[in-house]
Amino acid sequence: MSMDRQIWASLPIPSFVIAPDNRIDAVNPAAEGFLNASAKHVTGTPIWDMVAVDDPLEEAFARARETSTPLFVNDIDVGSGQRPPLKSSLQIAPLSGRPGYMLMMISPRELAGRMTQSHSVKSAAKSAIGMAEMLAHEIKNPLAGITGAAQLLSMNLSAEELELTDLIVAESRRIVKLLEQVEQFGNLTEPVRKPVNLHDVLDRARRSALLGFGAQMKIIEDYDPSLPPALGDKDQLLQVVLNLLKNASEAAGEGGGTIRLHTYFEHSFRLRRADGTGQSLPLQIEVIDDGPGLPEHIKSVIFDPFVSGRENGTGLGLALVSKIISEHDGWISVDSTPGRTVFRISLSRAPAQQEES
């Protein structure tokens, strides 16, 4: 292997050589991991079909090629179209000695975890979820018997002994609740997508939160009144927002905090998927809290099943959120620092003829 090829293979960040027709000419191993696809599979594919960004770059990219000057873009969400994006910096420059060819390098803030997932790991995760779902169904029946037996025993016990039966009942119920979450994650039905007023969904979620788990929180509405209807399943989107509000409330603790619900319309946001298809996702929802932020070691895998930043967390809430948004052909991302965590959901707009009906 030549020195140039050794350097290319050793680059720790996703790097692409782009031909004059904007098709991928070469990728390094880090880029294969980022795209979750082999070099053979992606070579010859249009670059913007494989790399999704939250900002239109085609014109700036073309100017950089014409003028043979580098292009630097900081703090931009970049993904492969198959998973939530990473906050990144882009570096684009002409390739010396090859007219019209460009070198593009992506520098995500968080490289660990997300870029190293292989297909086998994902398959194993799916199998684990399926096994967990089956076990959940089988375990719930004997747990109901244990709970009932403990309650019967408690009828003839002293106060000191009652503490033990109460503990059995409480822990059994906690396990049943966890098993129900596992079943819910595995059995979620396909969304029935219709025109949805996102502000109605947010208002319902806000009221529910303030009456229950978020009673200690201050929830601010910051809505774009002109936001058109989204194409989605109202009940499932409500579940998504409730999960995000619950996470923010639990992160704040008993002292409480502030959550801001922000909506806006972004014309330029378009998701490009690995199969070459594209989707306009102009409707944006942000759930912003002032809590402590996500632990650094889980930021890049926060939407994976069984990953939690809380000691007693199940790690299924955000995985379910990600699953629902993915099945809506939408996009979810997170940007978290101490004092400010932003979960951003991007959804498609309902067709005009449906909006009017």
C-alpha positions in Angstrom: 0.0 0.0 0.0 1.4 3.4 -1.0 1.9 6.2 1.6 -1.1 8.2 0.2 -3.4 5.2 0.5 -2.2 4.5 4.0 -2.9 8.1 5.0 -6.3 8.0 3.3 -7.3 4.8 5.2 -6.0 6.1 8.5 -8.0 9.4 8.4 -10.3 9.2 11.5 -13.1 11.3 10.0 -15.4 10.5 7.2 -13.8 11.6 3.9 -15.1 11.6 0.3 -13.6 12.2 -3.1 -16.3 13.7 -5.3 -16.2 13.5 -9.1 -17.1 16.5 -11.4 -20.6 15.1 -11.8 -21.1 15.1 -8.0 -20.9 11.4 -7.7 -18.8 9.6 -5.1 -15.5 8.5 -6.5 -13.9 7.2 -3.3 -14.6 6.9 0.5 -12.3 6.1 3.3 -13.1 3.5 6.0 -14.5 6.2 8.4 -16.9 7.3 5.7 -18.1 3.7 5.2 -18.8 3.5 8.9 -20.6 6.9 8.8 -22.8 5.7 5.9 -23.1 2.2 7.2 -22.3 1.0 3.6 -19.4 -0.3 1.8 -17.2 1.7 -0.6 -18.3 -0.6 -3.4 -21.9 0.1 -2.7 -21.7 3.9 -2.6 -19.1 4.6 -5.3 -20.9 6.2 -8.3 -23.8 7.4 -6.2 -24.6 11.1 -6.1 -23.1 12.6 -2.9 -26.3 14.4 -1.8 -28.2 11.1 -2.0 -25.9 9.6 0.6 -25.2 12.6 2.9 -28.1 14.5 4.4 -27.5 18.0 5.7 -29.9 20.6 7.2 -28.7 23.4 4.9 -28.6 23.7 1.1 -25.0 23.3 0.0 -25.2 22.5 -3.7 -24.7 26.1 -4.9 -21.9 26.9 -2.5 -20.3 23.5 -3.4 -20.5 24.4 -7.1 -18.9 27.8 -6.5 -16.1 26.3 -4.6 -15.4 23.9 -7.5 -15.6 26.8 -10.1 -13.2 29.0 -8.2 -11.0 26.2 -6.9 -11.3 27.5 -3.4 -12.0 25.6 -0.1 -15.4 25.8 1.6 -15.8 25.5 5.4 -19.2 25.1 7.1 -19.4 24.9 10.9 -22.2 23.7 13.2 -24.3 21.9 10.7 -26.4 18.8 11.2 -25.0 16.0 8.9 -26.3 12.4 8.7 -26.5 9.5 6.3 -30.3 9.6 6.1 -30.6 6.4 8.1 -30.2 7.8 11.6 -30.4 11.1 13.5 -27.8 13.6 12.4 -24.6 14.7 14.2 -23.6 18.3 14.8 -20.6 18.6 12.5 -18.2 20.8 10.6 -17.7 20.3 6.8 -14.5 20.9 5.0 -14.6 20.9 1.2 -11.5 21.6 -1.0 -10.4 21.1 -4.6 -8.3 17.9 -5.1 -4.9 18.8 -6.3 -4.0 17.4 -9.7 -7.5 16.3 -10.5 -9.5 19.1 -12.1 -13.2 19.2 -11.0 -12.6 16.6 -8.2 -13.4 17.7 -4.7 -12.4 16.4 -1.3 -15.1 16.6 1.4 -14.4 15.8 5.1 -17.0 15.6 7.8 -15.9 16.3 11.4 -18.7 15.2 13.8 -18.5 16.4 17.4 -19.3 12.9 18.6 -17.5 10.1 16.7 -18.0 7.3 19.2 -20.7 4.7 18.9 -22.7 5.9 16.0 -20.0 5.6 13.3 -18.8 2.2 14.4 -22.2 0.4 14.4 -22.1 -2.5 11.9 -25.0 -4.3 10.3 -24.4 -7.3 12.5 -24.8 -5.1 15.7 -28.0 -3.7 14.4 -29.4 -7.1 13.6 -28.4 -8.3 17.0 -30.2 -5.4 18.6 -33.4 -6.2 16.6 -33.1 -9.8 17.7 -32.6 -8.8 21.3 -35.7 -6.6 21.2 -37.7 -9.4 19.7 -36.5 -11.8 22.5 -37.3 -9.1 25.1 -40.8 -8.7 23.8 -41.5 -12.4 23.9 -40.1 -12.7 27.5 -42.1 -9.7 28.5 -45.3 -11.4 27.5 -44.4 -14.6 29.3 -43.2 -13.0 32.5 -46.3 -10.8 33.1 -48.6 -13.7 33.9 -46.5 -15.2 36.8 -45.9 -11.7 38.1 -49.7 -11.1 38.3 -49.8 -14.3 40.4 -47.0 -13.2 42.7 -48.6 -9.8 43.2 -52.0 -11.4 44.1 -50.4 -13.9 46.5 -48.5 -11.1 48.3 -51.7 -9.1 48.6 -53.5 -12.1 50.1 -50.7 -12.7 52.6 -50.8 -9.1 53.7 -54.3 -9.5 55.1 -53.1 -11.5 58.1 -49.6 -10.0 58.7 -48.2 -7.6 61.3 -47.2 -4.1 60.4 -43.5 -5.1 60.3 -44.2 -8.1 58.0 -46.4 -5.9 55.8 -43.4 -4.0 54.7 -42.1 -7.1 53.0 -45.3 -7.9 51.1 -45.7 -4.2 50.2 -42.2 -4.4 48.7 -43.1 -7.5 46.7 -46.2 -5.8 45.3 -44.4 -2.5 44.5 -41.5 -4.2 42.8 -43.7 -6.6 40.8 -45.7 -3.6 39.6 -42.5 -1.8 38.6 -41.4 -4.8 36.6 -44.8 -5.1 34.9 -44.6 -1.4 33.9 -41.2 -2.1 32.3 -42.4 -5.1 30.5 -45.3 -3.2 29.1 -42.9 -0.6 27.7 -40.9 -3.4 26.1 -44.1 -4.8 24.5 -45.1 -1.3 23.4 -41.8 -0.8 21.7 -42.1 -4.0 19.8 -45.7 -3.8 18.9 -46.2 -0.2 17.7 -48.6 -0.2 14.8 -47.9 1.6 11.6 -48.9 5.3 11.7 -52.2 6.3 10.2 -51.1 9.6 8.6 -53.6 12.4 8.2 -53.3 16.2 8.4 -52.4 17.1 12.0 -52.3 20.5 13.7 -49.0 20.2 15.6 -50.0 23.0 18.0 -53.0 21.0 19.1 -50.7 18.0 19.8 -48.2 20.2 21.7 -51.1 21.8 23.8 -52.5 18.4 24.8 -49.0 17.2 25.7 -48.3 20.4 27.7 -51.5 20.2 29.7 -51.0 16.5 30.5 -47.4 17.2 31.6 -48.4 20.1 33.9 -51.1 18.0 35.5 -48.8 15.1 36.2 -45.1 14.4 35.8 -44.2 18.0 34.8 -46.1 19.8 37.6 -42.9 21.3 38.8 -41.9 22.6 35.4 -42.6 25.9 33.6 -43.5 25.1 30.0 -43.4 28.1 27.5 -45.1 28.1 24.1 -43.2 29.6 21.3 -45.2 28.8 18.2 -45.2 29.9 14.6 -49.0 30.7 14.1 -48.7 30.2 10.4 -47.4 26.6 10.6 -49.4 24.4 8.2 -50.7 20.9 9.1 -48.3 18.1 9.3 -48.8 14.6 7.8 -48.8 12.3 10.7 -50.6 10.1 13.2 -51.9 12.5 15.9 -51.8 9.9 18.8 -48.3 8.7 18.0 -47.0 12.3 17.7 -48.6 13.1 21.0 -46.8 10.1 22.5 -43.5 11.4 21.1 -43.9 14.9 22.7 -45.1 13.4 26.0 -42.0 11.2 26.1 -39.7 14.2 25.4 -41.5 16.3 28.0 -41.2 13.5 30.6 -37.5 13.1 29.9 -36.9 16.9 30.4 -39.0 16.9 33.6 -37.1 14.0 35.1 -33.8 15.5 34.2 -34.7 18.7 36.0 -35.6 16.9 39.2 -37.7 18.1 42.0 -36.4 21.6 41.7 -38.1 22.0 38.3 -36.9 24.0 35.4 -38.1 25.5 32.1 -39.2 23.8 28.9 -39.8 25.7 25.7 -41.9 24.3 22.9 -40.8 26.0 19.7 -42.2 25.5 16.2 -41.2 27.0 12.9 -41.1 26.4 9.2 -37.8 25.8 7.4 -38.2 25.7 3.6 -34.7 24.3 2.9 -34.8 21.3 5.1 -34.8 18.2 2.9 -33.9 14.6 3.9 -31.9 12.6 1.4 -31.9 8.9 2.0 -29.3 6.2 1.1 -31.7 4.7 -1.5 -31.6 8.0 -3.5 -35.1 9.1 -2.5 -35.7 12.6 -1.0 -38.3 14.1 1.3 -39.0 17.7 2.2 -39.4 18.1 6.0 -40.1 21.8 6.5 -42.1 21.5 9.8 -39.9 21.8 12.8 -40.7 21.1 16.5 -38.1 21.8 19.2 -38.4 20.7 22.8 -35.8 22.8 24.7 -35.0 22.4 28.4 -32.5 24.0 30.7 -31.5 20.8 32.5 -28.1 19.4 33.1 -27.8 17.9 29.6 -27.1 14.4 28.3 -24.1 12.5 29.7 -21.2 12.8 27.3 -20.8 9.0 26.9 -24.3 8.4 25.6 -24.9 11.4 23.4 -24.1 9.6 20.2 -26.3 6.5 21.0 -29.2 8.2 22.9 -31.8 6.9 20.5 -30.7 3.3 20.7 -32.8 0.8 22.7 -31.8 0.2 26.4 -29.5 3.3 26.5 -30.4 5.7 29.4 -28.8 8.5 31.2 -30.8 7.9 34.4 -29.9 5.3 37.0 -33.3 3.6 36.9 -34.2 4.4 33.3 -35.3 1.8 30.9 -33.7 3.2 27.8 -36.8 2.7 25.7 -38.5 6.1 25.8 -36.2 7.9 23.3 -35.8 4.7 21.2 -39.6 4.6 20.9 -39.6 8.3 19.9 -36.9 7.7 17.2 -38.9 4.7 15.9 -42.2 6.7 15.6 -40.5 9.6 13.9 -38.6 7.2 11.5 -41.9 5.5 10.6 -43.3 9.0 9.8 -40.4 9.4 7.4 -39.3 12.2 9.6 -36.0 13.2 11.3 -35.1 13.7 14.9 -31.8 15.1 16.3 -30.5 16.3 19.6 -28.0 19.0 20.6 -27.1 18.9 24.3 -24.9 21.0 26.5 -25.2 21.7 30.3 -28.1 24.1 30.6 -29.6 23.6 27.2 -30.8 20.5 25.5 -32.7 20.7 22.2 -34.6 17.8 20.7 -35.6 18.7 17.1 -38.2 16.9 15.1 -38.6 17.5 11.4 -41.9 16.4 9.7 -43.4 16.6 6.3 -46.3 18.9 5.4 -49.8 17.5 4.6 -50.6 17.8 0.9 -52.5 21.0 0.0 -55.7 19.1 -1.0 -55.8 17.3 2.3 -55.2 20.6 4.2 -58.3 22.0 2.7 -60.5 19.0 3.2 
